[in-house]
Amino acid sequence: MRVLVIDPDPARAALVAEGLDGVDPLEVRQSAQFDAAEAASFSPDIIVVACDSADRDTLESLREAGETNPRPVVMFADRSEPGLAEQAIRAGVAAYIVDGLAPARVRPILEVAMTRFSLMQQLRGDLAKAKANLESRKVVDRAKGLLMKERGLDEDAAYKLLRKLAMDTGRPLGAVATDLLAFAGVLKGDAS
Amino acid sequence: MSSLTLGFIPLTDCAPLVAAEAKGFFAGEGLDVTLSREASWATIRDKVTVGALDAAHMLAPMALAATAGAGGPVAPMIAPLALAVNGAGVTLSNRLSLALPAGAESLQEIAAGLAAFIGQRRAAGEPPLTFAVVFTYSMHNYALRYWLAEAGVDLDRDVRLVVTPPPRMVEQLRTGQVDGVCVGAPWNTVATRGGLGRVALRTSQFWPGGPDKVLGARAEFADDDRLAPLLRALVRAQAWCDVADNRDELAALLAQPEYVGAAAEAIRPALGEELIFHREGACVPRLEHAQWFLTQMRRWKQVDGDLDAQALIASVYRPALALEALGTTGLGAPVLVNPAPLFDGTTFDAG
């Protein structure tokens, strides 16, 4: 397990290492600031950062940019912010570690964060796929409608014709439907 | 006295909050305010979401993005007041400035020079230039992208855009880690005073009177009794910030380490020249501004195309609250003229 702790104070990285004692192999690296090149070469399994770190915006932007290899990020709140961590977790804002960083709690929290992260990644992937499917279905429906109108086919025959086009050209149904609609647009003068 | 905690980021346009505290406008409204300096916009958003902050200095698009759930959980917010217009800029490193054609001064000329240089680098197989912005959902990100895209730069292929905390941008210009930055005052001035580059774009040229920061709060705060006095105190402070004779005092105030923590000489130039807090209805969160942000959020695929933009804007942007504060303080309602066009002539209507 490789852990990157972003904190100017090496004490927190030491606490994390202490809490993960027994995990093998284990490499805990501490860095005062987040450095994209360093993170890429170290390739951590998880990043730990204070919730009042100036690096949070950078880390968040990496996640949003859908970088090729995203990392789970765990934040911890100091005791100077009473209640914030509990509220943040309840609101689903982030996986904050409550009450600072106690060695005994490091391992379960990091494990939960990593599990939750991979679950979220999977959900995100599923959602993107579902959206693409829906979009493709809409296009196929419109292409069917076009064929029904222009060729005087019933719905079933229009679908079969589309499917045949897809099979003949070895391309997905959605792509064939998109092309058909685009060509129809050009012939009608939409895109001239 | 009612208590309130307000968050801010060390930037010159947090001035209305600092002035309202220092000049007694909060106290005058019976408010006991704690100003909390925060290290990142993400922390501001999270703390406002969970109620650890009652309201905060916020990037205008952040309030829209949080409400739409872009890039995170849905966190409904309101923007009842704009804190300032303009104030951000793009600084190019000295190395990059030297690559521009001599005499390139206008936004179009500089962007064309940049696009040509970027094209040469790509043809030569050199790595893309790196530009830093302050946050994904910010005027800074949208202005830089729009400007470069207008000149034909492919934002996904030709340049690398990174998010960097503002104080660190100056250092990264020095070390050459970034070739350009888009950031708010005072950091462009800090960089140029340090001889680290030239300002190639000011948002006041990009979009005169264009948006930047708002006061953001969670949606429930719209019904809070403390909102009206808070807005009255802030519009009074904004009017104070705009008075020419107060600017030296304001710069000295902001320079203190608990606020912006930069030299007063670096803060002073943007006051009056760039940032407008009160004049010309600067405090009114304009629907046209939100409209433009939504077009950019769609353009860069930050929100779904089928998002109901009008409903989102109406729930977040609350110009009526700012106008009411101006009215009840006797500062008077501004004459709201149509927003100026962008540098390329693009105009807006509230649609």
HADDOCK unambig.tbl for C-alpha pairs under 7 A between the chains (distance, minus, plus):
assign (segid A and resid 51 and name CA) (segid B and resid 43 and name CA) 6.81 0.50 0.50
assign (segid A and resid 52 and name CA) (segid B and resid 39 and name CA) 5.74 0.50 0.50
assign (segid A and resid 52 and name CA) (segid B and resid 43 and name CA) 6.70 0.50 0.50
assign (segid A and resid 53 and name CA) (segid B and resid 39 and name CA) 6.03 0.50 0.50
assign (segid A and resid 54 and name CA) (segid B and resid 39 and name CA) 4.77 0.50 0.50
assign (segid A and resid 54 and name CA) (segid B and resid 40 and name CA) 5.14 0.50 0.50
assign (segid A and resid 54 and name CA) (segid B and resid 165 and name CA) 6.19 0.50 0.50
assign (segid A and resid 55 and name CA) (segid B and resid 165 and name CA) 6.93 0.50 0.50
assign (segid A and resid 56 and name CA) (segid B and resid 40 and name CA) 6.33 0.50 0.50
assign (segid A and resid 56 and name CA) (segid B and resid 42 and name CA) 6.44 0.50 0.50
assign (segid A and resid 57 and name CA) (segid B and resid 40 and name CA) 6.06 0.50 0.50
assign (segid A and resid 57 and name CA) (segid B and resid 41 and name CA) 6.47 0.50 0.50
assign (segid A and resid 57 and name CA) (segid B and resid 42 and name CA) 5.78 0.50 0.50
assign (segid A and resid 57 and name CA) (segid B and resid 135 and name CA) 6.37 0.50 0.50
assign (segid A and resid 57 and name CA) (segid B and resid 163 and name CA) 6.65 0.50 0.50
assign (segid A and resid 58 and name CA) (segid B and resid 163 and name CA) 4.86 0.50 0.50
assign (segid A and resid 58 and name CA) (segid B and resid 164 and name CA) 5.80 0.50 0.50
assign (segid A and resid 61 and name CA) (segid B and resid 136 and name CA) 6.22 0.50 0.50
assign (segid A and resid 61 and name CA) (segid B and resid 163 and name CA) 6.43 0.50 0.50
assign (segid A and resid 64 and name CA) (segid B and resid 71 and name CA) 5.86 0.50 0.50
assign (segid A and resid 84 and name CA) (segid B and resid 52 and name CA) 6.53 0.50 0.50
assign (segid A and resid 87 and name CA) (segid B and resid 50 and name CA) 5.88 0.50 0.50
assign (segid A and resid 88 and name CA) (segid B and resid 50 and name CA) 6.15 0.50 0.50
assign (segid A and resid 91 and name CA) (segid B and resid 50 and name CA) 6.84 0.50 0.50
assign (segid A and resid 92 and name CA) (segid B and resid 73 and name CA) 6.86 0.50 0.50
assign (segid A and resid 93 and name CA) (segid B and resid 46 and name CA) 6.49 0.50 0.50
assign (segid A and resid 93 and name CA) (segid B and resid 73 and name CA) 6.51 0.50 0.50
